[in-house]
Amino acid sequence: LPNHQANTIAEAFVINFVCTHGIPQTILTDQGTDFLSKIFTEVCKLLQINKINTSPFHPQTNDSLERSRTLTEYLRHYVDKKLNNWDEYLPYAFFVYNSTEHTSTGYQPYSLLYGRPLEIPVKLSHEPEPRYNYDNYYFDLKQKMQESH
């Protein structure tokens, strides 16, 4: 999103969630000012959504920190050293997160949303075989030679 202004958040919620998945009966939001804003509250009233806020003194009701840690861990393995390309991997990180069974529910988030498990072809569920080329060999050999001296 370009910013965290209340109107941007409300519009993104309607366009990216409501228009795709339908109107939820209830949503749980954190204490962010964008979710506590008058415009977001009015959107929820208009759509007859029961909006519940997490308690600031009871963070266990808000697992976004854990999701953030999970995404950060995933992205750390794939982004470049300058962190320039993290946004390229974000959709894939979401895919992994949504297709993985979570211990808190025993289900994939995907299956809870769509009522069926997300099937992944066997070829994609295994680690890809590494490609080893002459550049890799040269680099490894050079490094081993330097380490041995």
FENJOQUI-V724360 format. One line per field, one symbol per residue. ss: DSSP state (2 for helix, 1 for strand, 0 for the rest). A space follows every 10 residues. Layout:
ss: ???
This chain:
ss: 0000022222 2222222222 2000011110 0022220222 2222220001 1110000022 2002222222 2222220000 0000022222 2222222220 1000000122 2222000000 0222200000 0002222222 222222220
